[in-house]
Amino acid sequence: MQTKLKPYFISVIIALGVGLLSAFLTAGSMNIYQDIITPPLSPSAAVFPIVWTILYILMGISAAIIYTNDFVSVPKRKSALYTYTASLVVNFFWSIIFFNMRSYFFAFIWLLLLLFLIIRTIMKYYKINPIAAYLQLPYLAWVTFAGYLNFAIWYLNRG
């Protein structure tokens, strides 16, 4: 039992670690959220760390489901996990682009790349294990919502 859970713990720790490192690197810039014009439906700044913690846990669990699936070829699993890893990397840099660089339009374009990678991950995961794909749906929904917020923030605060 312990050996079966190890990949799950490692995968969740990796995902949470990416989020924590990104939060650490942008901590000094988070105050911009209260200094900019935000669109309707903007949640309180306190909501973001809660939502992202849940999402990173789900992402880690779904990646572990893929990693531990012995019924699918290693190349197919690796391909899915590479796509997921690419989405983690893009996710990591989005915060830096948005908060530290305050480049809202570029952050929105970057977010579109993230959405593409999340959709690709879901598609690849679905072919291996539908549950792993379904666990990515809240991530897709939140990043889509973040796209709305990001675009609106750029629009409302331009020039």
C-alpha positions in Angstrom: 0.0 0.0 0.0 2.8 2.4 1.0 4.6 2.0 -2.4 1.3 2.6 -4.3 0.8 6.0 -2.5 4.3 7.2 -2.9 3.9 8.5 -6.5 0.7 10.3 -5.4 2.5 12.1 -2.6 5.5 13.0 -4.8 3.2 14.2 -7.6 1.1 16.4 -5.3 4.3 17.8 -3.6 5.7 18.7 -7.1 2.5 20.5 -8.1 2.2 22.3 -4.8 5.9 23.1 -4.9 5.5 24.8 -8.3 2.6 26.9 -6.8 4.5 27.8 -3.7 7.6 28.8 -5.5 5.6 31.0 -7.9 3.8 32.6 -5.0 7.1 33.2 -3.2 8.6 34.9 -6.3 5.5 37.1 -6.7 4.7 37.8 -3.1 6.1 41.3 -3.3 3.9 42.2 -6.2 0.6 40.7 -5.1 -0.5 44.1 -3.8 -1.2 45.3 -7.3 -4.5 43.4 -7.2 -5.9 46.0 -4.8 -4.4 48.9 -6.9 -5.9 48.0 -10.3 -9.3 48.2 -11.7 -10.9 44.8 -11.6 -13.9 43.5 -13.6 -17.2 42.3 -12.3 -17.1 38.8 -10.7 -13.5 39.4 -9.4 -13.1 37.3 -6.3 -11.4 38.5 -3.2 -7.6 38.1 -3.2 -8.0 35.6 -0.3 -9.8 33.2 -2.6 -6.9 32.6 -4.9 -4.5 30.7 -2.6 -7.4 28.4 -1.5 -8.5 27.6 -5.1 -4.9 27.1 -6.3 -4.1 24.8 -3.5 -7.1 22.6 -4.4 -6.2 22.7 -8.1 -2.6 21.8 -7.5 -3.7 18.8 -5.4 -6.1 17.6 -8.1 -3.4 18.1 -10.8 -0.9 16.1 -8.7 -3.4 13.3 -8.2 -4.3 13.1 -11.8 -0.7 13.1 -12.9 0.0 10.2 -10.5 -3.0 8.3 -11.9 -1.3 8.6 -15.3 2.1 7.7 -14.0 1.0 4.6 -12.2 -1.2 3.3 -15.1 0.6 0.1 -16.2 -2.1 -0.8 -18.7 -0.9 1.9 -21.2 2.5 2.1 -22.9 5.3 4.1 -21.3 5.6 6.4 -24.4 1.9 7.3 -24.2 2.1 8.0 -20.5 5.3 10.1 -21.0 3.7 12.1 -23.7 0.8 13.0 -21.5 3.0 13.8 -18.5 5.3 16.0 -20.7 2.3 18.0 -21.8 1.2 18.3 -18.1 4.7 19.4 -17.2 4.7 22.0 -19.9 1.4 23.3 -18.5 3.0 23.5 -15.0 5.9 25.5 -16.4 3.7 27.9 -18.3 1.5 28.2 -15.2 4.5 29.0 -13.1 5.7 31.9 -15.4 2.2 33.4 -15.8 2.3 34.8 -12.3 5.6 36.3 -12.8 4.5 37.9 -16.1 1.2 39.2 -14.6 2.3 40.3 -11.1 6.0 41.0 -11.3 6.2 42.4 -14.9 2.7 43.8 -14.9 2.5 42.9 -18.5 -1.3 42.2 -18.6 -1.7 41.7 -22.3 1.3 39.4 -22.6 0.1 37.5 -19.6 -3.3 37.0 -21.3 -1.6 35.6 -24.4 0.5 33.4 -22.1 -2.7 32.2 -20.5 -4.1 31.2 -23.9 -1.0 29.0 -24.3 -1.7 27.5 -20.8 -5.4 26.8 -21.8 -4.2 25.0 -24.9 -1.8 22.9 -22.8 -4.5 22.1 -20.3 -6.9 21.0 -23.0 -4.1 18.8 -24.6 -3.4 17.3 -21.2 -7.0 16.5 -20.6 -7.3 14.9 -24.1 -4.2 12.8 -23.5 -5.2 11.9 -20.0 -8.7 10.9 -21.2 -7.2 8.3 -23.5 -5.3 6.7 -20.6 -7.7 7.2 -17.7 -10.9 9.3 -17.9 -10.8 10.0 -14.1 -7.4 11.7 -14.4 -8.9 13.8 -17.2 -12.0 14.7 -15.2 -9.7 15.8 -12.3 -8.3 18.4 -14.6 -11.7 20.0 -15.4 -11.7 22.4 -12.4 -8.2 23.5 -13.5 -9.6 24.2 -17.0 -12.6 26.0 -15.6 -10.5 28.2 -13.2 -7.9 29.1 -15.9 -10.7 30.0 -18.3 -12.2 32.3 -15.6 -8.7 33.6 -15.0 -8.5 34.4 -18.7 -11.6 36.5 -18.4 -10.1 38.3 -15.4 -6.7 38.8 -17.0 -8.2 40.2 -20.3 -10.6 42.5 -18.4 -7.8 43.7 -16.2 -5.7 44.5 -19.2 -8.6 46.2 -20.9 -9.7 48.3 -17.8 -6.1 49.3 -16.9 -4.6 50.0 -20.4 -3.1 53.3 -21.2 
